[in-house]
Amino acid sequence: MKMRLDRWLTTLCVDSRSRVKEIIRNGQVKVDGKTVTDPAFSCETETQRLVLRDSEIDGRVMRHVLLNKPAGLLTAARDPKQPTVMDLLPEVFGGIGCMPVGRLDKDTTGVLLLTCDGELNHRLLSPARHVDKVYRAVVEGKLTEKDVHAFADGLELSDFTALPARMTVLKADDCLSLAEVTVREGKFHQIKRMFAAVGHEVKELHRLSFGPLTLDNGPAEGMWRELTENETDMLYEAAGMRTK
């Protein structure tokens, strides 16, 4: 991505725009080994080597993150009163615009993808792309085949009709049941509302996978890692886009 040097450093949360310009003019920045003193110097953020005060810094502004969301955090960029998933990441990810793809409820745990690519974000959430999201749910009461068929037919909720979803009942007791649910959309509180529509309150909800992404190779709960090149390629393929 082409970007002015001063904007690049500001995006990377090095300092304010005015202070960054001073740093550049004072000869404290090198691009591909050469000192640059012009704040307007055009850079390629994903390929050029960036050095600030003799220390190399990661200049990429297109990054993708897999986070294992714990309970108790909002899936939001920021909130004035409550902690969010962005509090688990270094400040630079907010600076480069790395945002959650969809949202998990505050008490829902598991796979959460964050990306700087707005088009990828939009496409992965589109029901037309058929990107599966798999959840494990603990619900009150005994799930039956009638519930399974109701999910498969598509449930009519107050403001929209949920697309057909696949439910597999793993355990069904009179008090609690355990199930896996696969959906291709992600409306607000959707899984909880779907279970409520068939008379079951969700007690625990955990997202096992988002498209090709799982937590089989980590990270641990509350931790994050960047996607591998192969994972990134698979996501772009799922979204019907060329790999960036």
KARA-V155779 format. One record per pair of residues at least 12 apart in sequence whose C-alpha atoms are under 10 Angstrom apart, sorted by sequence separation. I is the first residue (numbers start at 1). J is the second residue. D is the distance in whole Angstrom. If there is no record, write none. Layout:
I&J&D ; I&J&D
This chain:
6&18&9 ; 8&20&10 ; 9&21&9 ; 24&36&7 ; 25&37&4 ; 26&38&10 ; 31&43&8 ; 46&58&9 ; 47&59&8 ; 48&60&9 ; 72&84&8 ; 73&85&6 ; 74&86&9 ; 86&98&9 ; 100&112&7 ; 101&113&6 ; 102&114&9 ; 151&163&8 ; 152&164&5 ; 153&165&8 ; 154&166&10 ; 167&179&7 ; 168&180&5 ; 169&181&9 ; 192&204&10 ; 232&244&9 ; 6&19&9 ; 7&20&8 ; 24&37&5 ; 25&38&6 ; 31&44&10 ; 45&58&9 ; 46&59&7 ; 47&60&8 ; 72&85&9 ; 73&86&9 ; 74&87&10 ; 86&99&8 ; 100&113&6 ; 101&114&6 ; 151&164&6 ; 152&165&5 ; 153&166&9 ; 167&180&6 ; 168&181&6 ; 192&205&8 ; 6&20&6 ; 7&21&9 ; 9&23&10 ; 23&37&9 ; 24&38&7 ; 25&39&7 ; 45&59&6 ; 46&60&5 ; 71&85&10 ; 73&87&9 ; 85&99&10 ; 86&100&9 ; 99&113&8 ; 100&114&4 ; 101&115&7 ; 150&164&8 ; 151&165&5 ; 152&166&6 ; 166&180&8 ; 167&181&4 ; 168&182&9 ; 191&205&9 ; 213&227&9 ; 229&243&10 ; 5&20&9 ; 6&21&6 ; 9&24&9 ; 22&37&9 ; 24&39&6 ; 32&47&9 ; 33&48&10 ; 34&49&10 ; 44&59&9 ; 45&60&6 ; 46&61&7 ; 70&85&9 ; 73&88&10 ; 85&100&8 ; 98&113&10 ; 99&114&5 ; 100&115&7 ; 101&116&10 ; 149&164&9 ; 150&165&9 ; 151&166&6 ; 152&167&7 ; 166&181&6 ; 167&182&7 ; 5&21&9 ; 6&22&9 ; 21&37&9 ; 22&38&10 ; 23&39&9 ; 24&40&10 ; 32&48&6 ; 33&49&7 ; 34&50&10 ; 35&51&9 ; 44&60&9 ; 45&61&7 ; 46&62&7 ; 69&85&7 ; 78&94&9 ; 98&114&6 ; 99&115&5 ; 100&116&9 ; 101&117&10 ; 149&165&9 ; 150&166&10 ; 151&167&7 ; 165&181&7 ; 166&182&5 ; 167&183&9 ; 6&23&9 ; 21&38&8 ; 22&39&9 ; 24&41&10 ; 31&48&7 ; 32&49&5 ; 33&50&8 ; 34&51&9 ; 35&52&10 ; 45&62&9 ; 46&63&10 ; 68&85&10 ; 77&94&8 ; 97&114&9 ; 98&115&5 ; 99&116&6 ; 101&118&9 ; 148&165&9 ; 149&166&9 ; 150&167&9 ; 165&182&6 ; 166&183&7 ; 6&24&8 ; 21&39&6 ; 31&49&6 ; 32&50&7 ; 33&51&8 ; 67&85&9 ; 97&115&8 ; 98&116&4 ; 99&117&9 ; 148&166&7 ; 149&167&8 ; 164&182&9 ; 165&183&5 ; 166&184&10 ; 213&231&7 ; 5&24&8 ; 20&39&8 ; 21&40&9 ; 30&49&8 ; 31&50&5 ; 32&51&8 ; 67&86&10 ; 69&88&9 ; 85&104&10 ; 96&115&10 ; 97&116&5 ; 98&117&8 ; 99&118&8 ; 101&120&9 ; 102&121&8 ; 148&167&6 ; 164&183&8 ; 165&184&8 ; 212&231&7 ; 213&232&9 ; 9&29&10 ; 30&50&6 ; 31&51&6 ; 77&97&9 ; 96&116&7 ; 97&117&9 ; 98&118&9 ; 101&121&5 ; 102&122&9 ; 147&167&8 ; 148&168&7 ; 163&183&8 ; 164&184&9 ; 165&185&9 ; 212&232&10 ; 29&50&7 ; 30&51&5 ; 31&52&9 ; 67&88&9 ; 77&98&9 ; 85&106&10 ; 93&114&9 ; 97&118&9 ; 100&121&8 ; 101&122&8 ; 148&169&8 ; 162&183&9 ; 163&184&8 ; 164&185&10 ; 213&234&9 ; 17&39&10 ; 29&51&6 ; 30&52&7 ; 67&89&9 ; 77&99&7 ; 84&106&9 ; 93&115&9 ; 94&116&9 ; 99&121&8 ; 101&123&10 ; 102&124&9 ; 111&133&9 ; 145&167&10 ; 147&169&10 ; 162&184&9 ; 163&185&8 ; 212&234&7 ; 213&235&8 ; 28&51&8 ; 29&52&5 ; 30&53&8 ; 76&99&8 ; 77&100&8 ; 83&106&10 ; 93&116&9 ; 101&124&8 ; 102&125&7 ; 111&134&9 ; 145&168&10 ; 162&185&8 ; 177&200&9 ; 211&234&9 ; 212&235&7 ; 5&29&9 ; 28&52&6 ; 29&53&6 ; 30&54&8 ; 65&89&9 ; 75&99&9 ; 76&100&7 ; 101&125&7 ; 111&135&9 ; 145&169&9 ; 162&186&9 ; 176&200&9 ; 178&202&10 ; 211&235&7 ; 27&52&9 ; 28&53&5 ; 29&54&8 ; 30&55&10 ; 31&56&10 ; 75&100&7 ; 76&101&10 ; 110&135&9 ; 143&168&10 ; 144&169&8 ; 162&187&9 ; 176&201&10 ; 177&202&10 ; 180&205&10 ; 182&207&10 ; 210&235&9 ; 5&31&9 ; 27&53&9 ; 28&54&8 ; 29&55&9 ; 30&56&9 ; 75&101&9 ; 76&102&9 ; 109&135&10 ; 110&136&10 ; 143&169&7 ; 165&191&10 ; 176&202&10 ; 177&203&10 ; 178&204&9 ; 179&205&10 ; 180&206&9 ; 181&207&9 ; 182&208&10 ; 184&210&10 ; 212&238&8 ; 29&56&10 ; 75&102&8 ; 76&103&8 ; 85&112&9 ; 108&135&10 ; 109&136&10 ; 142&169&10 ; 143&170&10 ; 160&187&9 ; 176&203&9 ; 180&207&9 ; 181&208&10 ; 182&209&9 ; 183&210&10 ; 184&211&9 ; 211&238&7 ; 24&52&9 ; 65&93&9 ; 75&103&5 ; 76&104&9 ; 86&114&10 ; 143&171&8 ; 144&172&8 ; 162&190&8 ; 180&208&9 ; 182&210&10 ; 211&239&10 ; 23&52&9 ; 64&93&10 ; 74&103&8 ; 75&104&6 ; 85&114&10 ; 108&137&10 ; 142&171&9 ; 143&172&6 ; 162&191&10 ; 165&194&10 ; 9&39&10 ; 23&53&9 ; 63&93&8 ; 74&104&8 ; 75&105&7 ; 76&106&10 ; 142&172&5 ; 143&173&8 ; 151&181&9 ; 5&36&9 ; 8&39&10 ; 61&92&9 ; 62&93&10 ; 73&104&9 ; 74&105&7 ; 75&106&7 ; 134&165&10 ; 136&167&10 ; 141&172&8 ; 142&173&5 ; 143&174&9 ; 148&179&10 ; 151&182&10 ; 162&193&10 ; 5&37&9 ; 6&38&9 ; 7&39&8 ; 61&93&8 ; 73&105&8 ; 74&106&5 ; 134&166&9 ; 135&167&9 ; 136&168&10 ; 137&169&10 ; 138&170&10 ; 140&172&10 ; 141&173&7 ; 142&174&5 ; 143&175&10 ; 151&183&10 ; 162&194&8 ; 5&38&8 ; 6&39&5 ; 7&40&8 ; 59&92&10 ; 63&96&8 ; 65&98&8 ; 67&100&10 ; 71&104&10 ; 72&105&9 ; 73&106&5 ; 74&107&8 ; 75&108&10 ; 132&165&10 ; 134&167&10 ; 136&169&10 ; 137&170&10 ; 138&171&9 ; 139&172&9 ; 140&173&9 ; 141&174&5 ; 142&175&6 ; 143&176&8 ; 144&177&10 ; 148&181&10 ; 157&190&9 ; 161&194&10 ; 4&38&9 ; 5&39&5 ; 6&40&7 ; 7&41&10 ; 8&42&9 ; 58&92&10 ; 61&95&9 ; 62&96&8 ; 63&97&9 ; 64&98&7 ; 65&99&9 ; 66&100&10 ; 71&105&8 ; 72&106&5 ; 73&107&7 ; 74&108&10 ; 136&170&9 ; 138&172&10 ; 140&174&8 ; 141&175&5 ; 142&176&6 ; 143&177&6 ; 4&39&7 ; 5&40&6 ; 6&41&8 ; 7&42&10 ; 8&43&8 ; 61&96&5 ; 62&97&9 ; 63&98&7 ; 64&99&9 ; 65&100&9 ; 69&104&8 ; 71&106&6 ; 72&107&5 ; 73&108&9 ; 140&175&6 ; 141&176&5 ; 142&177&6 ; 143&178&8 ; 158&193&9 ; 4&40&5 ; 5&41&5 ; 6&42&9 ; 7&43&10 ; 8&44&9 ; 60&96&9 ; 61&97&8 ; 62&98&8 ; 64&100&10 ; 70&106&9 ; 71&107&4 ; 72&108&8 ; 73&109&9 ; 127&163&9 ; 139&175&9 ; 140&176&5 ; 141&177&6 ; 142&178&9 ; 143&179&8 ; 157&193&8 ; 3&40&9 ; 4&41&5 ; 5&42&6 ; 6&43&10 ; 8&45&7 ; 59&96&10 ; 61&98&9 ; 69&106&9 ; 70&107&8 ; 71&108&6 ; 72&109&9 ; 75&112&9 ; 139&176&6 ; 140&177&6 ; 141&178&10 ; 157&194&8 ; 3&41&8 ; 4&42&5 ; 5&43&6 ; 14&52&9 ; 69&107&9 ; 70&108&7 ; 71&109&6 ; 138&176&7 ; 139&177&5 ; 140&178&9 ; 155&193&9 ; 156&194&9 ; 3&42&6 ; 4&43&6 ; 5&44&9 ; 69&108&8 ; 70&109&5 ; 71&110&9 ; 138&177&6 ; 139&178&7 ; 155&194&7 ; 157&196&10 ; 158&197&10 ; 2&42&7 ; 3&43&5 ; 4&44&9 ; 5&45&9 ; 69&109&5 ; 70&110&7 ; 137&177&8 ; 138&178&5 ; 139&179&8 ; 154&194&9 ; 155&195&9 ; 157&197&7 ; 2&43&6 ; 3&44&6 ; 4&45&9 ; 9&50&9 ; 68&109&7 ; 69&110&5 ; 70&111&10 ; 137&178&6 ; 138&179&7 ; 156&197&8 ; 1&43&8 ; 2&44&5 ; 3&45&7 ; 8&50&10 ; 67&109&10 ; 68&110&5 ; 69&111&6 ; 136&178&7 ; 137&179&5 ; 138&180&9 ; 155&197&7 ; 1&44&5 ; 2&45&6 ; 9&52&9 ; 14&57&10 ; 67&110&8 ; 68&111&5 ; 69&112&6 ; 136&179&6 ; 137&180&6 ; 151&194&8 ; 155&198&9 ; 1&45&5 ; 2&46&9 ; 66&110&10 ; 67&111&6 ; 68&112&6 ; 69&113&10 ; 135&179&8 ; 136&180&4 ; 137&181&8 ; 150&194&9 ; 151&195&9 ; 1&46&6 ; 5&50&10 ; 12&57&9 ; 66&111&7 ; 67&112&5 ; 68&113&9 ; 135&180&5 ; 136&181&6 ; 150&195&10 ; 1&47&9 ; 12&58&9 ; 66&112&6 ; 67&113&6 ; 134&180&7 ; 135&181&5 ; 136&182&9 ; 151&197&10 ; 12&59&7 ; 65&112&8 ; 66&113&5 ; 67&114&8 ; 134&181&6 ; 135&182&6 ; 147&194&10 ; 150&197&9 ; 151&198&9 ; 9&57&10 ; 11&59&9 ; 12&60&9 ; 65&113&6 ; 66&114&7 ; 133&181&8 ; 134&182&4 ; 135&183&8 ; 147&195&9 ; 150&198&8 ; 12&61&8 ; 64&113&7 ; 65&114&5 ; 66&115&9 ; 132&181&10 ; 133&182&6 ; 134&183&7 ; 9&59&8 ; 11&61&8 ; 64&114&6 ; 65&115&6 ; 132&182&6 ; 133&183&5 ; 134&184&9 ; 147&197&10 ; 148&198&10 ; 8&59&8 ; 63&114&8 ; 64&115&4 ; 65&116&9 ; 131&182&10 ; 132&183&6 ; 133&184&6 ; 147&198&6 ; 8&60&9 ; 63&115&6 ; 64&116&7 ; 131&183&8 ; 132&184&5 ; 133&185&8 ; 143&195&10 ; 146&198&9 ; 147&199&9 ; 8&61&8 ; 62&115&8 ; 63&116&6 ; 64&117&8 ; 130&183&9 ; 131&184&6 ; 132&185&8 ; 133&186&8 ; 139&192&9 ; 147&200&10 ; 62&116&5 ; 63&117&8 ; 130&184&5 ; 131&185&8 ; 132&186&10 ; 137&191&9 ; 61&116&7 ; 62&117&7 ; 129&184&8 ; 130&185&8 ; 137&192&9 ; 140&195&10 ; 143&198&9 ; 61&117&10 ; 127&183&9 ; 128&184&8 ; 129&185&10 ; 135&191&8 ; 139&195&8 ; 140&196&10 ; 143&199&9 ; 127&184&6 ; 128&185&9 ; 139&196&9 ; 142&199&10 ; 143&200&8 ; 126&184&8 ; 127&185&5 ; 137&195&9 ; 141&199&8 ; 142&200&8 ; 1&60&9 ; 125&184&8 ; 126&185&7 ; 127&186&9 ; 140&199&9 ; 141&200&6 ; 1&61&8 ; 124&184&9 ; 125&185&6 ; 126&186&9 ; 139&199&10 ; 140&200&5 ; 141&201&8 ; 1&62&8 ; 124&185&9 ; 125&186&7 ; 139&200&6 ; 140&201&5 ; 141&202&10 ; 125&187&9 ; 138&200&10 ; 139&201&5 ; 140&202&6 ; 138&201&9 ; 139&202&4 ; 140&203&7 ; 137&201&10 ; 138&202&6 ; 139&203&5 ; 140&204&10 ; 137&202&7 ; 138&203&5 ; 139&204&7 ; 137&203&8 ; 138&204&5 ; 139&205&9 ; 137&204&6 ; 138&205&7 ; 136&204&8 ; 137&205&5 ; 138&206&9 ; 136&205&6 ; 137&206&7 ; 135&205&7 ; 136&206&5 ; 137&207&9 ; 135&206&6 ; 136&207&6 ; 134&206&9 ; 135&207&4 ; 136&208&7 ; 134&207&6 ; 135&208&5 ; 136&209&10 ; 133&207&7 ; 134&208&5 ; 135&209&7 ; 133&208&8 ; 134&209&5 ; 135&210&9 ; 133&209&6 ; 134&210&7 ; 132&209&8 ; 133&210&5 ; 134&211&8 ; 13&91&7 ; 14&92&9 ; 132&210&6 ; 133&211&6 ; 12&91&9 ; 13&92&6 ; 131&210&7 ; 132&211&5 ; 133&212&9 ; 12&92&5 ; 13&93&9 ; 131&211&5 ; 132&212&9 ; 133&213&9 ; 134&214&10 ; 11&92&8 ; 12&93&8 ; 13&94&9 ; 14&95&10 ; 108&189&10 ; 130&211&9 ; 131&212&9 ; 10&92&10 ; 11&93&9 ; 12&94&9 ; 13&95&6 ; 104&186&9 ; 11&94&9 ; 12&95&6 ; 13&96&8 ; 102&185&9 ; 103&186&8 ; 104&187&10 ; 105&188&8 ; 11&95&5 ; 12&96&6 ; 102&186&7 ; 103&187&9 ; 104&188&8 ; 105&189&7 ; 10&95&8 ; 11&96&6 ; 101&186&10 ; 102&187&8 ; 103&188&8 ; 104&189&8 ; 105&190&10 ; 9&95&10 ; 10&96&9 ; 11&97&9 ; 102&188&9 ; 103&189&9 ; 124&210&9 ; 105&192&10 ; 124&211&8 ; 8&96&9 ; 108&203&10 ; 109&204&9 ; 110&205&9 ; 111&206&8 ; 112&207&8 ; 107&203&10 ; 108&204&7 ; 109&205&7 ; 110&206&5 ; 111&207&5 ; 112&208&10 ; 113&209&10 ; 107&204&8 ; 108&205&5 ; 109&206&5 ; 110&207&5 ; 111&208&6 ; 112&209&9 ; 113&210&8 ; 107&205&8 ; 108&206&6 ; 109&207&6 ; 110&208&6 ; 111&209&6 ; 112&210&8 ; 107&206&9 ; 108&207&8 ; 109&208&9 ; 110&209&8 ; 111&210&7 ; 105&205&9 ; 110&210&10 ; 113&213&8 ; 104&205&9 ; 112&213&9 ; 104&206&9 ; 111&213&8 ; 112&214&10 ; 104&207&8 ; 111&214&7 ; 112&215&10 ; 110&214&9 ; 111&215&7 ; 131&235&9 ; 110&215&8 ; 132&238&10 ; 111&218&10 ; 131&238&7 ; 111&219&10 ; 130&238&8 ; 131&239&8 ; 101&210&10 ; 129&238&7 ; 130&239&9 ; 110&220&10 ; 111&221&9 ; 129&239&6 ; 110&221&8 ; 113&224&10 ; 115&226&10 ; 124&235&8 ; 128&239&10 ; 129&240&8 ; 109&221&8 ; 110&222&9 ; 112&224&9 ; 114&226&9 ; 115&227&10 ; 124&236&9 ; 109&222&9 ; 111&224&10 ; 113&226&10 ; 114&227&10 ; 123&236&9 ; 126&239&9 ; 113&227&9 ; 124&238&7 ; 125&239&9 ; 120&235&8 ; 123&238&9 ; 124&239&5 ; 120&236&7 ; 123&239&5 ; 124&240&9 ; 122&239&9 ; 123&240&8 ; 120&238&9 ; 121&239&9 ; 123&241&9 ; 120&239&6 ; 119&239&9 ; 120&240&9 ; 120&241&8 ; 119&241&9 ; 117&244&9 ; 71&204&10 ; 89&222&10 ; 71&205&10 ; 88&222&7 ; 89&223&9 ; 71&206&10 ; 88&223&7 ; 89&224&8 ; 70&206&9 ; 88&224&8 ; 89&225&10 ; 69&206&9 ; 85&222&9 ; 69&207&9 ; 68&207&9 ; 68&208&10 ; 66&210&10 ; 68&214&10 ; 66&213&8 ; 68&215&7 ; 66&214&9 ; 67&215&9 ; 66&215&9 ; 73&222&10 ; 68&218&8 ; 69&219&10 ; 70&220&10 ; 71&221&9 ; 67&218&9 ; 68&219&6 ; 69&220&9 ; 70&221&6 ; 71&222&9 ; 66&218&9 ; 67&219&7 ; 68&220&6 ; 69&221&6 ; 70&222&5 ; 66&219&8 ; 67&220&9 ; 68&221&5 ; 69&222&6 ; 70&223&9 ; 67&221&8 ; 68&222&6 ; 69&223&8 ; 67&222&7 ; 68&223&6 ; 69&224&9 ; 67&223&6 ; 68&224&6 ; 66&223&9 ; 67&224&4 ; 68&225&9 ; 66&224&6 ; 67&225&7 ; 65&224&7 ; 66&225&6 ; 67&226&9 ; 65&225&6 ; 66&226&6 ; 67&227&10 ; 64&225&9 ; 65&226&4 ; 66&227&6 ; 64&226&6 ; 65&227&6 ; 66&228&10 ; 63&226&7 ; 64&227&6 ; 65&228&9 ; 63&227&8 ; 64&228&9 ; 64&229&10 ; 66&231&10 ; 64&231&10 ; 65&232&10 ; 64&232&8 ; 63&232&9 ; 62&244&9
